[in-house]
Amino acid sequence: FFFASSCLLDPHKDMSQHIELTSFTEQSQIAASMSQNLMVMANLKAPEMNEGERRAPISVSAVIDRSGSMEGAKLKLMKATLKFVISHMKESDQFGIITYADTVAETLKLTKMDAVGRQRATDAVAKIRADGCTNLSGGLLAGIDQLKGSTGLIPRAGPGCPQNMTIPALKRESRQVTLKVGNEYRALKEEDWTPSQSVPDTMNQHQWTMFVRLAEGEQGQVSDYVCHVEYGLHPTFKQSNVTVGAAPFELTRTGWGTFEVAVRVTLNPKFGSTVHTFRHMLNFHDPETSSNHTIPVPSLSPVPDAASGSADPPAPVSSVTAVLPGTKATNEVASVWLFTDGLANVGLRDRARLVRVTENKLKELSMPCSVFSFGFGDDHDAQMLKEIADASKGMYYFVEGENQIAEAFADCLGGLLSVVAQNIRLTLRAQPGCSLQHVYTKYNYALSPTEASVEIPDLYSEEQRDVVVAVGVGPIATPSADPAPILEWLLQYNNLMTCQSDTVVTPALLSRPEVAEACAPSAALDKQRNRVACTAALERSKKAADMGQFEEARSILKENISSIARSHTATDDFCLGLQEDLQDCLDQMVDHRTYKTKGGQTMTTLNSCHSYQRSCGMKGKYTTKLKSAMVSKCQDAMEED
């Protein structure tokens, strides 16, 4: 096999602070007269950052479950963990806390972690109390909004507010806003009619658009109030429940008849994520038909003095409820940490809808933001937490026991404090006579026969990423034993160690002699092919197990174990680890109860871990020196505490 190392476009730069890009080809030669498919791989290796070395500042919003089930040791350990996190932040870092139960509160506004800020944060943590249900969606969306500087939530008195600040006492009132709910309509030309999929011999002759807007006379934008809208359509539609997660909150369809549409409007977290449901009968007679609906929304105003009717004079902030202007995240590395020990039972609970709303909310941020989700114990929706994390290419952590809470957060913190590259774009361009067929990655990618690109949000110190691609190679007229490019890799990224943008190029090489000789396959590529197959098997097996098809789920895992055992790199430590992981999942699928309490969560964690080649507290896989050091410090701190 062939491999080619990276070439930095500026050869005078010190490579120790830059990503190394290496290309591997499955085999070193193919006969000139042959057409063949083969695998090609790019390996990205991040530079190593030393402990104490200059790093990018971080902005973190910690979204913490404070429902009644957190009472006792869990909440105590959670508080100790947050205090540990706070103690390891520097002045340029920002940290905020959102807590949620039935309601959502901004326990600590996004605060600079200087000495005063760290003390406020520590005081805020001490005041967290457990009570109520689990409004997970409200907490998550408020955490993202906190990084935008626009939660609209009321901070708790004292911590998070300047000690010497005085402001008027405020009270929460209900004011009103009027929404316009309706539909626009136009008749289609006969040449634009399409056959109905639900009613034979019927044509779709009408196009309509459902909408939710601010009524005439209202100030601002509808998105100032509305978070998302769910439209309930006639059951004959293939997708009868559609959620629109961003303005304009419109839905356009074609059809053959009228029906009543259920319109479910969820307000923004700053208004408590309250839900209002309306009904609208589609109208095909007028260009627009609508009705107005006035709903209450909370607002804040000074408390009037009983005697004079004027607002109270400024009072010490420690004695009143105060609203401070939101602080926007300003750092290059931004993240939301979502922790829960149970199932969401208040707010938005549908998995697919919450993921879509999260994706849309993240798009509103001006900087990249990763969501890390932490599920404690056996009573949380692991798949929901994984999909929420996947929306930003973050990680899901399965926290099996109380003693693992601190370690999981420390692992996450160690990674964020060692980000060396962001906004990584890997482009590959096929040479004439070659075609790109498939990209094996969970990262976002675009693919055509001649060019593909993969988007990787970031890399931590020492981390590696391997992108495997299937390439079709056609015959050539003139044989040559000399290696020649079949595609070119182009790597572009923001280097946080040098504060510059880097570009790296390297080719994928292949010899095309008249007669090809037998050659050993690339071990590096074979290991990553096994990893890709392992993640696919975990995904398929879990899907079957979730449907109660345990025999099929076990069969998928056994087949993948056998496949890796037959591979060229079967005895490599990495591949032995893959087989061990699959066997662990198999053992935890011995019965329905074991799978529900542990097996499903283990499979979800391992899938995240191997898909993104990043540690998430599972068996030390993909860990780095700085992550390991942070976990060790945390363990020592917890023992002392």
N, C-alpha and C positions, 0 to 999 in steps of 0.2 A: 504494500500500500504506500501511498504518498502522503506526506503532510508538508504544508508550507507555513512558515511563520510570518507574523505581521510585519508590515513596513509602515512606520509612522511617516506621514507626509513631510514633517520637519525632522530630518535625521539627526539634528543636533540636540534634540530634547532628551532628557534623562528618562529612559524607559521604566525606571523603578517607580515612577509616579503615574504610569499610564496603563491602560488595559492592553494585555497581550491578546492578539487575535491569531489563532492557528487553524488551518484547514486540514481536514482528513478526508481521504477518498477511500471508499470501501476496498477497492483493489487497485493495483498500480498500473494495470494494462488491460486493454481490450483489443482484440484483433481488428484491424482497419476495416475489414469487410463486414463486421458484425454490427447489429443494432442490439442494444442491451440497456436495461434499467439498472441503476446502482444508487447506493446511498452516498451522500456527501455531508460532512458535518463541519460546523464552525464551533470552535471552543473559545470562549471569552474568559480570561482570567484577570480578576481585579488586582490592582496593586495592594500591598500590605501597608496598613496604617499602624504606626506604633502607638502604644498607650501614652496618653498625654500630648500627642501630636496635635497640631491645629486641625480642627474639624469644623464642619458646617453646623451652624446653630439650628436647633429644632423647635417646632411649634407642635404641641400635643394637647388634644382635648380628650381627657379621660372620662368616659361615659360609664357610670357605675350603677349597678342594680342595688337599690336600697329597699327592696320589697321585704315583706315580713319574713320570708324564708331565709334572708341573709342574717338574721339575728344570731348572736353568739359568736362562736369561734371564727366563722367565715368572715364576718364583718371586721372582727378584730384583726385578722391576718390581712384582709384587704387594706385596712387603714395603715398597718405597719408597712405593707408593700408600697403604698402611695408615698409614705414618708421617706422610704428608701429612694424611690424614684426622684423625689424632690431634692434630696440631698446630693444627687449626682448630676444636677443641672447647673449650668454656668449662667453668668449674668445675661448673655445674649439669647438664651433659650426662653421660650414662652410655654406656660403650662396653665391649663384651665380644667375645671371639673364640672361636669354635668351629672346630676344624680336623678334617678327616676324610680317611681313606684306607681301609684295611681296618677300622680302628676309629675311634671318635669321641673327641675329647679337648676339654676345656674349657681352652684355652690361656690365656685371660684371663677370669676371672669378670667379671660386670657391675660396672664400676668407675667411680666419680665421676672426672671428668677435671680434677681440680685438678693442681697441679704434680707431686705425688707420684704421682697416678694416671696422668698422661701418661707419666711415666718408667717406671712398671711396664708400661704398655701397649707402649711402645717396646722395652723389654727382652724382652717376650713375643714380639713380632713377630720380633726378631732370632734367636730360638731355633727358629723354624719350620723343619722339614726335610721334604723330599719323599721318600716311600717308600710302596709298596703300591698297592692297588686303589682303587675309588671307591664308598664307601658314602654316596651323595648323600642318600638318605632319612634315614639316621641323623643326618647333619649338620644337615639342615633341621629335623627335629623337635626336635633338641637346641637349636637356635637359638631356636625358639619357646619351648621350656621355659626357656631362660636368661632370657628376659624375664619369665617367671612366677616366676623365682627357685627353680626346682626341677629342674635338670638331673640332679642325682645323679652327675655325672661327676667324675673326679678331676682337679683343676687340676695343671698341671705345676709342679714346684718352683720357688720363687723369684719370678718375675714374677707379679703379680696377688695375691700374699700380702703382708701387712704385714711389713716387714723386721725389726721387733723382736719379732714374735710367735713364741712357742714353743708347740708342741702335741705330744701323744704321737705316736710313729710308728704308722702304721696299716698293716694288710695286708688284702688282698682275700681273702675266704673265700667258699666256696659254702655257702649254706644252702638250704633247700628250702621250697617252697610246694605245696600240693595243690589242684588245680583239679577241679571237678566238671563233667563234660561229659555232656549228655543231652538228652532232649526231654520236654516236657509234651504231653498229648493229650486231646482230647475229640471225641466223635462228634457230627456235625452233625444237627440235626433235618431231616427229609425236605424241609420247605419251604425249607431253607437250602442244599440241594444245588445245585451248578452243573455244567454239562456240562464234561467234560475237553476241553482244547484239543488234546491229543495223541493220545488214543485214542477213536475213534468209539463212540457208544452207551454211554459210560461216564460215571458221575457222580462228582464229587468229594464224598465223604461224610465226610472226616476233616479236622480242623484240628489242626496240630501246631506246636509252638514249640521250636526248637533253642536251647540256652543254654550259656554258659560262665560258671561262678560259682566263688567260693571254696568249698572243702569245709567242712563243719561243723567248728568248732573253730579255723579260721584267723582271724586278726585283720585288721582293716582292710576295704578295699573291693577288689573285683576290678580296678577301674581303677588301683589303686596299682601293679599289676603288668602288666596287659595294655594294650597300645596299640590293637590292632585284631584282629578275628577274621574270617577268610574261610571261608565255608561253600561246599563243593562239592556241588551237588545233582545229581539225575538229569538226564541230557542232554535229556529230554523237556520240562524247564522252559525257558521262553522265555529267562530269565536264570538260567543254571545255576551261575554263580559270583557270589556276593554278599558284599561286604565290609561289615561293621558296624564303624564307626569310633569308637563311643562307648558307654559303659555305659548301660543294661544290654546286654550283648553277646548279644542275642536276635534270632531270625529266625522269623517266623510265616508259614505257608503253608497252603493247603488242597490235598488230593490224594485219590487213590483207592487207593494201595498203598504198601508200605514199600520202602525201599532204604537202602543204606549212605551216610552223609553223611561227607565228608572235612572235618575241622575243623582249620584252620591258624591257630594262635595266635601273634601277634607280640608280644613283650614290649616294654615301654617303653624308650626310648633309654638310660635310666640303667642298664638291664640288658643293654646291647649290642644291642638290637633283635633278639635271638635269636628263632628261629622253632621252634615245636614243633607237630608234626602228629599228630592223633588221628583215629580212625575210630569212628563210632557208627551202629549199626543202628536205624533208627526202630522204635518199638514202639507199636502201637495197642491193646494189651491193658490197660495200666495208666495211671493219670493222670500218673505221672512215672516215667521210667526213666533211670538215669544210672550212670556209672562214675567213679571217682576216678583222677587221674593226678598223680603227684608229680614235680615238675621242679626242677632246681637254679636258684637265683638268687643273684647275688653280694651279699655284704654286707661291711662293714668293721668291724674290731675292733682294739683295741690289740695291738701285738706283745708277747708275754710275755717277761719277762726269763728267760734260760736258767737262771740260778742260783736265783732266788727264786720264779720262777713268776708274779711280778707284772708288771704292765705297765711298759715302759721309762719312765724319767723324761722330762720334757719335753726335746725335742731342737730345735735350731735349724731353722726351717721350710725353710731353704735346703738342708738335707741329707736331708729326708724327703719322702715323698709325703703330701699333706695334703688333707683334705676340709674346706672352710669352708662355713658356712651360705650358702645362695644369696641373692643380692641381687635383689629384685624391681624391675622397671622402674617408676619412679614418675613419669616425665615424660609430658606431654600428647602428644608425638609419638614413636611407637615404630615400629621397623622392623627387619626381618631382611634382610640382604644375602646372597644365595646365589651363590657363584662356582664355576664348574666349567669344565674344559677337555676333558671327555670324557663318555662314556656311563656311567651307573650300572651297575656289575657286581657289587655286593655290596648286600645289604639289599633293600628293597622296590623293584622295578623296573617294575612294571606302572603305566603312566601314569595311568589312570583311578583306580586304587586309591590311588595316592600323592596325587593331587589331593583325593580325598574325605577321606583321613586328615588332610591339611593343613587343609582347611576345618574339620573337627571340632576339630582342635588349636587353631586360631585362635579358635574360639568359647569356649575355656576362659580366654582372656585377659580381664582386667578393663578393658582400654583398647583403642581401635582400633589395629590393627597392619597395616602394609603390608609385603608381601614383594616385594623387587626381585631379579630373577634376571639373572645375567650369564653368557652362554655364550661361551666363547672358541674361536676357530678353527672348523674345519669338521667336527669330530667330536663334537658334542654334540646332544642331542635338543631342538631349538629349540621344538617344539610342547609338549613336557613343561614346559620352563621357562616358556613363555608361560602355560600353563594354571595352573601353580603361582602365578605372579604375579597372574593374573586372579582367583584365589580370594580375594584381598584387595584387588583393584583396584590392585595395584602395576604395575610395568612390567618388560618383558623388554628387555634390552640385548644386541645382537649385537656382540661385541667381535672384530672381524675380525683384527686384528694386535696384536702385543705393545705397540706404541706407543699403542694406544687403550685399554689397561687403565686407566691413570690418568685419562684424560679421561672415561670412562664413570662411574667412581666419583665423580669431581668433579662431574659433571652431577647425579648422584643426590644427593650431599651438598648442593650448592647449593640444590636443591629443598627438602630436609628442613629446612635452616636458614632457610627463608623461608615456612614454612606460616603463613598468615594466618587460615584458617577451617577448622573441622572439623565433622563430623556435620551435613552440609548436607542438608536435606530440602526438596525443591521439590514443592509440591502444586498441582494445577490442578483447578478445579471448573467444570464446564460449566453455562452458564445454560440456563433452560428453552428447549426447541426445538432444542438442540444436543446432540450426543453425541460422546464421545471414542472413537476407533476404534483408534489404534495409537500407541505411543511408540517413537521411533527412537533408541535409546540402548543402550550396552553396560553401563550402570550398572544396578543392581538397581532394579526398579520394580514397582508394583502398578497394575492398570488395571481400571476398570469404566466403563460408558457415561457415568456422571455425575462420576466423580472418579478421579484418578490421582496417584501420588506417585513420586518418583525420589529415590534415596539416593546422594549423592555424598560419598565419605569426607573429602576435603579439597581445598583450593585453595592454590596457592603464590602469592606476590606476582606481580601483573600477569597471571596466567593468566585464561583465559576458558573457559566451557563453554556449549555451545549444545544445547538439548534441543528436538528437532523432534517435533511431534505432528500426527497426522491427525485432523481434526474434521469431523463431518457437521453441516451447517446446514440446518434445515428452513424452510419458508415461514412468513411472518408475515402477520397480517391487515391491519396498518396500516403502510404504507410510511413511511420516514423517511430523510432525507438526512443526519441527524446521526449521528455514530459512536456506537455503543452496545456494551457488553461482550457478547461471546459466551462468554468464560470468564474466570476470575480466577486469577492466579498468586499463590501464597503461599510465600515463602522464609523458612526458619528455620534458624539455624546458630549455632555457638559462635564468637565473634569472639576470636581469640587476640591481636589487637592491643590491644583494649580490655578483654579478660578479662570480657566480658559476652555474653549471648545476644541475638541480633538477630532481628527479624521485619520482612520487607519485603513489600509487596503491590503488584501492578500488574495492570490489566486487559488483555485482548486485545480490540481494537475493530474493529468492522465497520459500514459504512453499509448500509442496506437501502432504497434508493430504489425508486420504481415501475419505472424503467428504469435499468439499470446502464450506466455508461459504461466504455469500454475504458480500462485503466490499466496502467502498467508494473508488473511483478512486483517484489517486494522483492528487491534484490540480495543483502542480507545473508542472507536465508533461502535464496535460490537457491544461494549458495556452500555453505551447510551441507547442503543437499540433495545436492549433488555429493559432498561429503565422506562422507555416509552411504552413498551408492551406491558410492563408491570402496572403503570398508571391506567392504561386502558382496561386491563383485567380488573383492577380494583373498582373502577367506575361501573363496569358491566355487572360485576358480581354484586356490588352494593345495590344497584338498581333492582336486580332479581330478588335479593334478600328483603328489600323494603316491600316488595310485592308478595312476600311470603313464599317465594320459590327457592327454598333453601337448597334443595338438591342441585338445581341448576347453578346456583351461586357457588356452591362448593366445587362443582365440576369445572367452572371457569377458573377458579383459583388453582386447582390441581393441575389443570392443563398448562397454565402459565408457569407453574413451578417446574413441570417436566420440560417445558420448552427452554427455560433458562438453563436447566441442568444439562441439556444437549448442546448448548451454545459453545463457541470456542473459548469464551471467558468464564465458563461455569465455575471454575475454582478460584477466580479472582475474589478478593475480600469483598469488593463492592457488590458483586453478583451473588455471593453467598449471603450477604446482608439482604438483598432483594428476596431471595428464597426464604430467608428467615422471617421477613416481614409478612410475606404471603402465607406462610405456615401459621404465624400468630393469628392472622385474620381467620384462617381456616379453623383453628382451635377455638376461637371466640364465636364461631358459628355452630357450636355443638347443639344448641337449642335456642328457641325463640327468646327466652328471658336473658340469656348471656349475650346474645346479639344486641338486644334492645338496651341493656344497661352498660355495655362496654364495646362490643364488637363493632357496631355501626360507627361509633365515635372514633375508634381506632382506625378503621378503614378510611374515614373522612380525613383524619389528620395525616395519615401516610400518603394519601392521594395528593393533598396539598404540598406536603414536604417534597415528594419526588417530582411532582409536576413542575414546581418552580425552583427546585434544587436549593431550598432554603430551610434552615432549621426552624422547628416550631415546638421545641421541647420534647421531642419523641426520640428516645434512645441516643441522643447526641448526634443524630445524623445531620450532615451538612453544616455542622457548627464551625465557628471561627475562633481564633485566639481571643479576640476582644469580646465576643459573646460569652465564651467560656469563663473569661476573667470576671465579667459582670455577674454571671450566675454564682461564681464562687464568692464574690464579695457579698452578694445578697444572702447566701446561705450563712455566712459568718455573722452578718448583721442580724438575721432572724434568730440565730442561736443566742447572741448577746441580749437581744430584746426579750 
